[in-house]
Each structure stands twice: as structure tokens, then as C-alpha cells.
């Protein structure tokens, strides 16, 4: 009996210390509880933002997936992280409100895993960014060759040229390498209508036959003469930077959240132990 009383008194020490009021105007246990609840709500907001960022990146890449797939993996992972974070945040909020130690432990375990995954996704986005510059020209060359022969490629290239206001890879003359638009054989010596500054049907037809030099004022007033390589690379890099920055940026506060969750878990376990063996402390 004496040993049990000694153990109970020893375990009660954290509880006795928690009665001291700190700057927040509450005992330590409740301070941790309120901070963790606020963090779980913030975590929920972060999850929603990650989900929206992933969906945004996924929607953007739909128009260009036939030409470039660099946005696919980071966007998909951002969506997965967003969903996991939202579910985890809900578990954390319920666990804190209900003072359910198992849910708090699950919340702690998952946010540690999510932190690791978020760091991987952020790094992956920036690694992909470095790869973009190396392969942008090759992917655009493949798209140029397949233009007019593959509907998805044709659509993707048109979207790129209209959005970026460019024509070809290095310049509009690259379209001479496309069998359907080249000046040799059955080609039409044309460029896609998406190269035109004012798009109307067949506005790019025979344009390279009618205007022989990029310095021709008539050509420059009709189509964009500069290529898409540099602008396309910059566009993809920018969007990968945004995805990476969002994911990594929200990973940093999680370190503090993990610490707060662990401290609250310890306090909650002490509280439940005391409630079982020293219920008079709660009356």
C-alpha cells in the first residue's frame, strides 16, 4: 500500500505543477490544449490549401499533358497530402475536444509522416524544376513532329502558343520540320493558326511562303515569330516553384505543431492516470 501511495504521489507531481498559471492565464494542461486546438484548425486550413494547390496544378497540366508531364507528380502528391492532412486535422480536432488520447496519438503520428512526405514533395518539385530546362526543347520537338497527327498533341501545342504568344521551338521556322506544315512534299508552307496574333481560320496557311523573312513587317504583324522554348520552360518552372513553395512553406510550422502535440499527449496521459488513481483531484 505504501508503494502504491508513493507512486500516486510521484505521478501527481506534473498535475500539481500544472496548477501554476503562466502568461496565457491558464494552467499548463489547458494552455497546451487550446494551442493544439488552434494548431489543428490551422492544420485543417493548410490541408485545404494543399488540396486546392494540387487540384489547380492538375487542372493546369491537363491542357499540356501531351507535351509536358512535369506538373503531374507534384500536383498529384499535393492532392494526396491535402486529403490526408484534412482527415488528420479532423481527427486532431475531435481528439483535443474529446480529450481522447488515442486520437491525439494518431494525430501526432500522421503529422510526422505528413511532414516527411511534404518535404519530399517540395524537394521533388524543385528537382523537377531543374530537369525542365534540360528536356523542354526535346518535348517541344516531339510535339512539333506530332502536330496535326495527334489530336491531344495538337490541342496542347495550340494552348501553349496562344497562352505564351509564341510560335515553334526557337522560332516560327521550326514548323518547316512538320510534314503537314512544311514547305516540302505535300506541306503547305504554313504555321498553325495558334501562331497568329489575331486567330481566324487558316490565318497561318501559306504564311511562310508569302513572307520569306522574319524581318518582314507583314509577317510580324500576322504571326508571332519568336519560339516557345524559353517561355514554356519559364512557365513550367514558375508553376513548379509555386507548388513546391506552398508545400514546403506549410511544412515548416509543423515542427512546432509536432512538439505541442507531443507535450499535450504527455499531459493528457498524466491527467487520465491521475483521474483513475487520484479522482479526488478532479472534484
C-alpha positions in Angstrom: 0.0 0.0 0.0 2.8 2.4 0.9 4.4 1.7 -2.5 1.2 2.5 -4.4 0.7 5.7 -2.4 4.3 6.7 -3.2 3.7 6.0 -6.9 0.5 8.0 -6.9 2.1 11.0 -5.2 5.0 10.8 -7.7 2.8 10.7 -10.7 0.7 13.6 -9.3 3.6 16.0 -9.5 3.0 17.0 -13.1 -0.6 17.7 -12.2 0.4 19.8 -9.2 2.8 21.8 -11.3 0.2 22.3 -14.0 -1.9 24.3 -11.5 0.5 27.1 -11.8 -0.7 29.8 -14.1 1.5 31.1 -16.9 1.4 34.1 -19.1 -1.5 32.7 -21.0 -3.7 32.9 -17.9 -4.5 29.2 -17.8 -2.9 26.1 -16.3 -0.3 24.3 -18.4 -2.6 21.5 -19.5 -5.3 23.8 -20.8 -2.8 26.1 -22.4 -1.4 23.1 -24.4 -5.0 22.0 -25.2 -6.1 25.4 -26.6 -2.8 25.9 -28.5 -3.1 22.4 -30.0 -6.8 23.0 -30.9 -5.8 26.2 -32.7 -3.0 24.3 -34.4 -5.3 21.5 -35.6 -7.7 24.1 -37.1 -4.7 25.8 -38.8 -3.6 22.3 -40.0 -7.1 21.8 -41.5 -6.7 25.1 -43.4 -3.3 24.1 -44.6 -4.8 20.8 -45.9 -7.4 22.7 -47.8 -4.8 25.0 -49.3 -2.6 22.0 -50.3 -5.6 20.3 -51.8 -6.6 23.4 -53.8 -3.0 23.9 -54.9 -2.8 20.3 -56.1 -6.1 20.5 -58.0 -5.0 23.8 -59.5 -1.8 22.2 -60.7 -3.6 19.2 -62.0 -6.1 21.3 -64.0 -3.3 23.4 -65.5 -1.4 20.4 -66.7 -4.5 18.9 -68.4 -4.0 21.4 -71.2 -0.4 20.4 -71.7 -0.1 16.8 -70.6 0.6 15.6 -74.1 3.6 17.9 -74.3 4.9 18.1 -70.8 4.2 16.0 -67.6 6.4 17.8 -65.1 3.4 19.1 -63.2 1.7 15.7 -62.8 3.7 14.1 -59.9 3.9 17.2 -57.6 0.2 18.1 -58.3 -1.0 14.5 -57.6 1.1 14.3 -54.4 -0.2 17.7 -53.3 -3.7 16.4 -53.7 -3.0 13.3 -51.7 -1.3 15.3 -48.9 -4.2 17.7 -48.8 -6.7 14.9 -48.3 -4.6 13.2 -45.7 -4.0 16.5 -43.8 -7.7 17.4 -43.8 -8.7 13.9 -42.4 -5.8 14.1 -39.9 -6.8 17.6 -38.8 -10.4 16.5 -38.2 -9.1 13.6 -36.0 -6.9 16.0 -34.1 -9.7 18.5 -33.5 -12.0 15.7 -32.3 -9.2 14.2 -30.2 -8.5 17.5 -28.5 -12.1 18.5 -27.8 -13.0 15.0 -26.5 -9.6 14.6 -24.8 -9.2 11.3 -26.5 -5.6 10.2 -26.1 -5.7 7.6 -28.9 -6.9 10.1 -31.4 -4.2 12.5 -30.3 -1.5 9.8 -30.7 -2.9 9.1 -34.2 -2.8 12.8 -35.0 0.8 13.0 -33.8 1.9 10.0 -35.8 0.3 11.2 -39.0 1.5 14.8 -38.9 5.1 13.4 -38.5 4.5 11.2 -41.6 2.9 14.1 -43.5 5.8 16.4 -42.6 8.2 13.9 -44.1 6.1 13.5 -47.3 5.7 17.3 -47.6 9.4 17.7 -47.5 9.8 15.1 -50.2 7.1 16.7 -52.4 8.7 20.1 -52.0 12.2 18.8 -52.9 10.7 16.8 -55.8 9.1 20.0 -57.2 12.4 21.8 -57.2 14.3 18.8 -58.6 11.8 18.7 -61.5 12.3 22.4 -62.0 16.0 21.7 -62.7 15.1 18.9 -65.2 12.7 21.2 -67.1 15.4 23.2 -68.7 17.1 20.1 -69.9 14.1 18.5 -71.6 11.8 21.3 -72.6 13.3 21.5 -76.1 13.1 17.7 -76.7 9.5 17.6 -75.6 8.5 20.5 -77.7 10.3 18.9 -80.7 8.3 15.7 -80.2 5.1 17.8 -80.1 6.1 19.7 -83.2 6.6 16.4 -85.1 3.2 15.0 -84.0 1.2 18.2 -84.6 -1.7 17.6 -86.9 -1.4 13.8 -86.5 -2.3 13.5 -82.8 -5.4 15.5 -81.5 -4.2 15.7 -77.9 -0.7 17.0 -79.0 -2.3 19.4 -81.4 -4.6 20.8 -78.7 -1.7 21.1 -76.2 0.6 22.9 -78.7 -2.2 25.3 -79.6 -2.8 26.1 -76.0 0.9 26.8 -75.4 1.3 29.0 -78.4 -1.8 31.0 -77.7 -1.1 31.4 -74.0 2.6 32.2 -74.4 2.2 34.2 -77.7 4.9 32.3 -79.4 5.4 30.1 -82.5 7.6 27.0 -82.9 10.5 26.0 -80.6 13.3 28.5 -81.3 11.2 30.5 -83.9 8.3 30.1 -86.4 10.7 28.5 -89.0 10.7 25.3 -86.9 7.3 24.4 -88.4 9.1 23.6 -91.6 10.1 20.3 -89.9 6.4 19.2 -89.6 5.4 17.2 -92.7 1.9 18.7 -92.9 3.0 22.3 -92.5 6.5 22.2 -94.1 7.4 23.7 -97.5 8.5 20.3 -99.0 6.4 17.5 -100.4 2.7 17.8 -99.5 3.3 20.5 -97.0 1.6 23.9 -97.1 4.5 26.1 -96.0 2.3 27.2 -93.1 2.2 27.6 -89.4 -0.6 26.6 -87.0 -3.4 29.2 -86.7 -2.4 29.4 -83.0 0.7 31.3 -84.1 -1.5 34.2 -85.4 -1.8 37.4 -83.4 -5.4 37.5 -84.4 -6.7 34.0 -84.8 -9.1 33.3 -87.6 -9.5 30.1 -89.7 -6.5 29.4 -91.9 -4.7 32.6 -90.8 -1.4 30.7 -90.7 -1.9 28.9 -94.1 0.9 29.6 -96.6 2.3 32.3 -94.4 5.9 31.2 -94.7 5.5 31.1 -98.4 4.1 34.6 -98.6 6.7 36.0 -96.2 10.2 34.8 -96.6 11.9 36.7 -93.8 11.2 37.2 -90.1 12.1 40.8 -90.6 9.2 41.3 -92.9 6.7 43.7 -91.3 3.7 41.9 -92.8 4.9 38.6 -91.2 5.5 40.2 -87.8 2.0 41.8 -87.9 0.4 38.4 -88.8 2.1 35.9 -86.5 4.4 35.6 -83.5 7.9 34.9 -84.8 9.7 34.1 -81.5 9.8 30.4 -80.3 8.2 28.9 -77.2 11.2 27.1 -75.7 12.3 29.8 -73.2 8.8 31.0 -72.3 7.5 27.4 -71.9 10.4 26.5 -69.7 9.9 29.6 -67.5 6.2 28.9 -67.3 6.6 25.3 -66.1 9.4 26.3 -63.7 7.2 29.1 -62.2 4.3 26.7 -61.5 6.6 24.1 -60.0 8.1 26.8 -57.8 4.6 27.7 -56.6 3.7 24.1 -55.8 7.0 23.5 -54.1 6.9 26.7 -52.1 3.4 26.1 -50.9 4.1 22.5 -49.8 7.5 23.3 -48.1 6.2 26.6 -46.6 3.5 24.8 -44.7 5.8 22.0 -43.7 7.9 24.3 -41.5 5.3 25.2 -38.9 4.5 21.5 -38.4 7.7 21.1 -36.4 6.3 23.3 -33.7 2.9 21.5 -34.1 4.6 18.2 -33.5 6.2 19.5 -30.3 3.0 20.9 -29.0 1.1 17.7 -29.8 3.6 15.6 -28.0 3.6 17.9 -24.9 -0.2 17.8 -24.9 -0.2 14.0 -25.2 2.1 13.6 -22.2 -0.1 16.0 -20.1 -3.3 14.2 -21.2 -1.8 10.8 -20.3 -0.8 12.1 -16.9 -4.3 13.6 -16.4 -6.0 10.3 -17.3 -3.7 8.4 -15.0 -4.5 10.8 -12.1 -8.2 10.7 -12.8 -8.0 6.9 -12.4 -5.9 6.8 -9.3 -6.5 10.2 -7.7 -10.1 11.1 -8.7 -10.3 13.5 -5.7 -8.1 15.9 -7.5 -10.8 16.5 -10.1 -13.7 17.1 -7.6 
